[in-house]
Amino acid sequence: MTCSLRGPAAIVGACAAAVLMLLVLGAPARAVGLAVCTGSESASFSPAMTLTAQSGRIDYADTLGCTSNDSGAATATTGGSFTGSYGCLDPVTLPGQTGTLTYTWADRTTSVFSYTSVTGDLFAGGSYVFTAVGSMTSGKFAGAAVTLVQADPTLSLVQCLTTGISAVTGDLTLTVTGT
């Protein structure tokens, strides 16, 4: 079953995108280029996520449309899978965790985003919100500061107690602010 994002989660994502867009558009142009990307993440859980924490496989795919002064950055995608612990009441990511994401841009170039989780999976405004900051460590926009905000829907307690949740879809905002 796929949960769709509605209500407060959409407001959180829209507000985050608007604030980040204002910050980027108000900043002077830099040699490295800028991008503000919005889109969605789809994640699936095997076995399905239930109330009790368990270890399993998480597959994810992010698709973003971008506004940028680099025409090759009109879109961005990333995805992959990993094994971890998850449950309806347990965050997948804690504050301070580090990681990398490799983005593929419209022109087929890539960037590696090295990040630190600021919030972990924080329950806020009816959604689970994940915020990460860091920089592009290689590829397009190398050296640029980056912020990623992901807002996922509130999970259904009924589903968590019965069939489990096999997939969720949330909103994403990726902001590359230059060096």
C-alpha positions as CSV (number, residue, x, y, z in Angstrom):
1,M,0.0,0.0,0.0
2,T,1.3,3.5,-0.8
3,C,0.6,6.4,1.6
4,S,0.3,9.8,-0.1
5,L,1.3,13.0,1.4
6,R,-1.5,15.4,2.3
7,G,-2.4,18.1,4.8
8,P,0.3,19.4,7.2
9,A,3.1,17.5,5.5
10,A,2.5,19.3,2.2
11,I,2.5,22.6,4.1
12,V,5.9,21.8,5.7
13,G,7.4,20.9,2.4
14,A,5.9,23.9,0.6
15,C,7.1,26.3,3.3
16,A,10.6,24.8,3.3
17,A,10.8,25.1,-0.5
18,A,9.6,28.7,-0.4
19,V,12.1,29.8,2.3
20,L,15.0,28.0,0.6
21,M,14.0,29.5,-2.8
22,L,14.0,33.0,-1.3
23,L,17.4,32.5,0.2
24,V,18.9,31.2,-3.0
25,L,17.3,33.8,-5.3
26,G,18.3,36.6,-2.9
27,A,21.9,35.5,-2.9
28,P,24.3,36.8,-5.5
29,A,25.2,34.5,-8.4
30,R,28.4,32.5,-7.8
31,A,30.8,30.8,-10.2
32,V,29.8,27.4,-9.0
33,G,26.1,27.8,-9.9
34,L,22.9,27.3,-7.8
35,A,20.0,25.0,-7.8
36,V,16.7,24.6,-6.0
37,C,15.0,21.3,-6.6
38,T,11.7,20.0,-5.4
39,G,10.2,16.6,-5.9
40,S,9.3,13.3,-4.2
41,E,10.8,10.3,-2.6
42,S,9.3,6.8,-2.8
43,A,10.5,4.3,-0.2
44,S,9.5,0.6,0.2
45,F,10.1,-1.7,3.2
46,S,10.6,-5.4,3.1
47,P,9.2,-6.8,5.3
48,A,6.4,-4.2,5.7
49,M,6.9,-1.7,8.5
50,T,4.9,-2.5,11.6
51,L,4.6,-1.1,15.1
52,T,7.4,-3.3,16.3
53,A,10.9,-2.3,15.2
54,Q,12.6,-4.8,12.9
55,S,15.5,-5.1,10.5
56,G,14.9,-5.2,6.8
57,R,15.5,-3.8,3.4
58,I,14.6,-0.2,2.5
59,D,14.6,0.7,-1.2
60,Y,14.2,4.4,-2.2
61,A,14.1,6.5,-5.3
62,D,14.1,10.4,-5.4
63,T,13.0,12.4,-8.4
64,L,13.4,16.2,-8.5
65,G,12.7,19.0,-10.9
66,C,15.2,21.9,-10.5
67,T,15.5,25.6,-11.1
68,S,19.1,26.4,-11.8
69,N,21.5,28.7,-13.6
70,D,23.0,25.5,-15.0
71,S,20.8,24.1,-17.8
72,G,22.2,20.6,-17.2
73,A,20.7,20.6,-13.7
74,A,17.0,20.7,-14.8
75,T,16.3,17.4,-13.0
76,A,18.1,15.3,-10.4
77,T,17.6,11.7,-9.3
78,T,19.1,9.4,-6.7
79,G,18.1,6.1,-5.3
80,G,19.3,2.9,-3.8
81,S,18.7,0.4,-1.0
82,F,20.1,-0.5,2.4
83,T,19.4,-2.7,5.3
84,G,18.5,-1.1,8.6
85,S,16.1,-1.1,11.5
86,Y,12.7,0.5,11.2
87,G,9.3,0.6,12.8
88,C,6.3,2.9,12.8
89,L,7.5,4.4,16.1
90,D,11.3,4.2,15.5
91,P,13.2,6.7,13.3
92,V,15.4,5.3,10.5
93,T,17.9,8.1,10.9
94,L,19.0,9.8,14.1
95,P,20.5,13.3,14.5
96,G,24.2,13.5,13.8
97,Q,24.3,10.5,11.4
98,T,26.4,11.0,8.3
99,G,26.1,9.6,4.8
100,T,26.4,10.3,1.1
101,L,23.9,10.5,-1.8
102,T,24.9,10.5,-5.5
103,Y,22.7,12.7,-7.7
104,T,22.4,12.2,-11.4
105,W,21.5,15.4,-13.2
106,A,19.6,16.0,-16.5
107,D,22.9,16.2,-18.4
108,R,23.9,12.8,-17.0
109,T,26.7,14.2,-14.8
110,T,26.7,13.3,-11.1
111,S,27.4,15.0,-7.8
112,V,28.1,13.4,-4.4
113,F,26.4,15.1,-1.5
114,S,28.1,14.3,1.9
115,Y,25.7,15.1,4.7
116,T,25.1,15.2,8.4
117,S,21.5,14.6,9.7
118,V,20.4,17.7,11.6
119,T,17.1,16.4,12.9
120,G,17.0,12.7,12.3
121,D,13.4,11.7,11.6
122,L,11.6,14.4,13.6
123,F,7.8,14.2,14.1
124,A,6.6,17.8,13.3
125,G,3.4,19.2,12.0
126,G,1.8,15.8,11.3
127,S,4.8,14.5,9.3
128,Y,8.1,12.9,9.7
129,V,10.7,15.5,8.6
130,F,14.3,14.7,7.9
131,T,16.8,17.6,7.4
132,A,20.4,17.1,6.3
133,V,23.2,19.7,5.6
134,G,26.5,19.3,4.0
135,S,28.3,19.9,0.7
136,M,28.7,18.5,-2.8
137,T,32.1,16.9,-2.5
138,S,32.5,16.0,-6.1
139,G,31.0,16.5,-9.6
140,K,28.6,19.2,-10.6
141,F,28.4,22.0,-7.9
142,A,31.5,20.6,-6.1
143,G,32.2,22.7,-3.0
144,A,28.7,24.1,-2.8
145,A,26.7,24.1,0.4
146,V,23.6,21.9,0.3
147,T,20.4,21.4,2.4
148,L,18.0,18.5,2.0
149,V,14.6,18.5,3.6
150,Q,12.3,15.5,3.3
151,A,8.7,15.4,4.7
152,D,7.0,12.0,4.8
153,P,3.4,11.4,5.7
154,T,2.2,10.5,9.2
155,L,1.8,6.7,9.3
156,S,-1.5,5.0,9.8
157,L,-1.7,3.4,13.2
158,V,-4.3,0.9,11.9
159,Q,-1.9,-0.2,9.1
160,C,1.0,-0.4,11.6
161,L,-1.0,-2.7,13.8
162,T,-2.5,-4.9,11.0
163,T,-1.0,-5.3,7.5
164,G,2.0,-3.1,7.9
165,I,3.2,-0.4,5.6
166,S,5.1,-1.5,2.6
167,A,5.6,1.9,0.9
168,V,5.5,5.7,1.6
169,T,5.9,8.7,-0.7
170,G,7.1,12.1,0.6
171,D,8.1,15.5,-0.5
172,L,11.7,16.6,-1.0
173,T,13.5,19.9,-1.3
174,L,17.2,20.0,-2.3
175,T,18.9,23.4,-2.2
176,V,22.5,24.0,-3.6
177,T,23.5,27.5,-2.4
178,G,27.0,27.9,-3.9
179,T,30.4,28.4,-2.3
